[in-house]
């Protein structure tokens, strides 16, 4: 039985190593010691001989990687009810490890037309990171090179879809992910999602000013703003310049292709409606609070800044919506003989 399990793990490892070599960038960044030597690019065959290697391209995510700095990290995924990793790469001297999950279908991280899959991937990834107790500041830019003699490499599974991984963990809600990104230590995929949102808002407004100057001028302005936003939103762990520029080019192309004068007017109207709805909700909350404290409608009208007739209408509508309706009583029918 033990021999069968060992053979199965060996087969998993061979397949995982083959998949990693096939999906690694053609000229990945790599290093034997990132702290003292920095990072440099080599051909894939040479980079695989270094201790650390770039697992994903700037545009596609094939590997979700996590850094766990505690002894036994390569094995306690089972106790934490995590999905079996495609690869575990362990430092034999201290027991710290990288866990890597291979995706069956790579997810674009710099394509605005695929923002929903990116957000889903970021939510699932953060769910795994939290459950694994992995390093919040690890971006997955460099991975311990699988198969390198300095590390102990093992495999426990094949490739996953995002839905497969989501069955094991609780994906983080998008609103919570936005809060997580504000942490200066955070280096996950949520940074990509935030940059898309901030840059898209800027590009909508910038299109009106640069549409007569031409696409190249517009794209250049979007790229400059993207680099500035990336640095300000994650000052300690900013996105790479290549990744930031890729996102900027995607946003610029999409906005230039899909936007028009009528589209910009519609966008402004939608923004105005959202802001108006938020303002009315805040005013209604204040009206109801003052009414519950016994203030007259005239006092409420003056304090909130809306007409007294509006205050009266809101209070009447609220009273009608919260009025408890009586239960409807149905007659009890006598059982019919069989």
N, C-alpha and C positions, 0 to 999 in steps of 0.2 A: 504494500500500500504506500509506504514512504517513498519507494522507488518510483511509483506511478506519479505521486505528487511532485517529486523532484523533476521528473521528465516533463510534466506539464508546465512547471515554472520555467524550465529551460526553454521550452517551446515559446511560451509567452515572451520571454526576454529576447529571444532571437527575432521574433516578429516585431516587438517594440523597437529594438535597435535598428532594424531595417527601415521601419516607418520613420523613425527620427532622422536617419541619414537622408531619406528621400525628401522630407519636408523642411529640413533646415535651409536657411538662406544660402544662395550660391556663394556669396562672400560675407559670411557672418562676422560680427565683432567677436573677439575672443581674447583670452589672456591667461597666463599662468598665475598671475597675482594682480587682480585689478587695483589693489591699494597702492602697490609700489610701481607697477608697470603700466597702469592704465589699460585702456582697451584699444585694439587695433584690428583691422580687417585682413583676413586671409582667405584664400580659396577654401572651400568646404573641407576638402581632404586634409589640408594642413591644419585648419581650425579644430578639427576633431581630435587632434593630438594635444591640444592645450587643455588645461584643467577646467576652464570656464568657456562657455560658448553661448551665442545668441540663438535662442530656440525658434523665434518667430520673425517674420519679415515685418517691416514697418506698416504694411497695409493689411496683413492677414494674421489672425490668431488661430493657430492649430494646436498649441499646447497651453493649458492653464497651469501655471507653475506657482509653487508656494514654498516659502523658506521657513523652516521650523527649527528654532535654536534651543533644543533641549535634548538630553540623552534619550535614546529609544524612539526618536521621531520617525524613523523608517518603519516602525512596527506598530506604534500605538494608534494608527488610523483605525484599526479594527475595534479597539476599546472605545473610540470616540464615535463609532457608527458612521464612519466616512466611507464613500465608495472606494473600492480597491483601486489603488493608483496604477496607472499604466506603467509608470517608472518611479522607483525610489532610488535616489542617489545619496548615499550616506558617507559622511566623514568618519572613518573607522577610529580616529583618535578621540573624538568627543561625542559621537553618536548623533550629532546634528545632521539634518538631511534636507534635501529638496524633494518635494512630491510633484509629479507631473501627470496631468490627465490629458490624453490625446483626444481631440475632437474629430469625429467622423467627417464632418463638413466644416471646413475653416470658416470663421466669421470675419467679415471686413470690419476694421476699426477706424477707417478713414473715409467711409463712403456715407454721405448724408442720406442717400436713398435707402440705406440699410440701418437706420438709427435704432429701430425697434429691436432687431436681433442683438445689436451692440448693448443696448440697455439691459436686455434679458441676460446676456452673457455676464455683464458686470454685476448684476444682482445675484446670479448663481455663484459666480466666483467669490463674491464677498461672503455669501453664505458658507461656502467651503472654508474660506480663510478663518471666519469667526469660529466655526465648529472645530477646526483643526488647531486653533490657537497659534496661527502662523503670524509671521512678522507683518505688521501693518505698513511698514515702509519699503517693502520689497516689491519692485515693479515687474519682475520677471524678465528684465532686460538681459541678464546673464544667468545661465543655469550651470550647475556642476555638470561637466560633460559626461553623459552616460557612457559607460564602458571604459572610462579612463582608469589606468591602474592606481591612481591616487585615491579612488573612491570605490565603495562597494555598491554595485548596481543590481537591482532586482526588479521583477515585473510581476504584477498580480492580476492584470486585466488587459483588455484590448482597448479599442476606441469607444467613445461615448458620444451621444447626442446631448444637447443641453437639457432636454426633458429627462434623459436618463439620470444625469447628475442632480437635477432638481428633485428627483424622487428621494434622494438621500439626505438632502439638507433643506433648510428654509430660505428661499431666495429673499434677499433684502428688498423692501419696498423702495420704489424710486425716490420718494420724498426723504426716506432715511439715508439713501445713498448720497443724495445731495448734501445732507448734513455731514456725512462721513468725509466727503471731499474737502470740506472746510477745515478739517484737521490737517495741520501743516505736515504731519508725519505720513499721511496717507499717500500711497503710490499705486493704487489699483486702477482698474479700467474705468472707474467712475470719473476719472479726470478727463478721459476722452468724451464721455457723455456731457460733462459740464462745458467743455470747450465747444462742442457742437452747439449747445444751447446759446451760450453767450455770443459766439461768432455768427450764428444764424441771425440773431436779432440785430447785430451790427450790420450785417450784409444787406438785410432788407432795407435799412435806411440809407446805407451807402450807395446802393444801386441807383437811387434817384440822382445823386450828385455826380456819379461817374459814368452813367450810361452813355453820355455823349462823347466821353473821352476814349471809350473803347474798352474791350474786355481785358487786355493786358494790364492797363492802368488800374482797372477795378480789382483784378486778381492780386496785383502787387500790393494794393492797399489792404486787402483782406488778409494777405500773408503777414504783413507788418503788424496788423492788429492781433492776429492769432498768436504770434510770438510774444507780444506784450501781455495778452490775456493769460497765456500758459504760464508765464513767469510770475504774474501776480496771483493767480489762483492756486498755484502749487510752488511757492518760492523755494522750498527745501528739496522737493522731488518733482521738478518740472518734466514735462514730456520732452522727448528728444526733438531736436530741430527737424529731423527728417519726418517724424510722425506728425509734428505740428504743421509743417508745410503741406503734407499730404491731406490732412483734414481741411486746411485752408483752401487748397485747390479744389477739393470736392465740393465745399460749400459755395465757392465762387462760381464754379461751373453750373451747379444746380440752380442757384439764384439767377444767374445770367440767362439760363435756358428757359426757366419757368416764369420769371417775373415779367410784368408789363405795367403800364401806367394804371390800367384798371385793376390789375392784381394788387398793386401797392395801395390803391384807394380802399380795396376790400380788406386788405391786411390792417390798415389804420382803423377802419370801422370796427373790425373784430376786436382789436386791442382796446378801442374806446368802450365797446360794450362790456368787455371783461372788467375794465376799470370802473365803469358805472355800476355794474352789478356788485362789485366788492364794496364800493362806497355806500350803496343803498343798504347792503347787509349790515355794515357797521352802524349806519344811522338808525336802522330799525332796532338793532340790539340796544342802542342807547335810549331810544324812545321807550321800549318795553321796560328797561331798567328804571327809568325815571317815573313811568306810570305806576310801577309796582311800589315805588317809594311814596306815592301819593301826590305827585306834582300835577298841576292842572295842565290841560292841553296847551293853553296859552304860554305857560312857562316852558313847557317842553319845546314848543315851536321856536321860541326865542333862543333857547340854549342850543338846540341841534342845528338850527338854521334852515328849516323847511317850513312850508306853509302849514297853518293850523288845520286846514282841510285835509292835508296829506297825513298829518298826525292822527286825525280822527279816522281816516280811511284805514290806515295801518292797524290801529288798535281794534277797529271793528272786524277787519279781516282776520287778525290774529285770534280774536275771541271766537269767531266762527270756526276757524280751523282746529282749535283746541277744545271745542265744546264736545262733551262726551255724549254720544248718541245712545239711546236706550236699546237694550237687547231686543231682538225680534223673537217673539214667542210663537212657536209652531204648534198646532194642535197634535195631540198624540193619537195616532190611529190604532184602533183595536186590531189585534192579530187576526189574520184571516185563516179560516180552517183549511187544512191541507186536503 
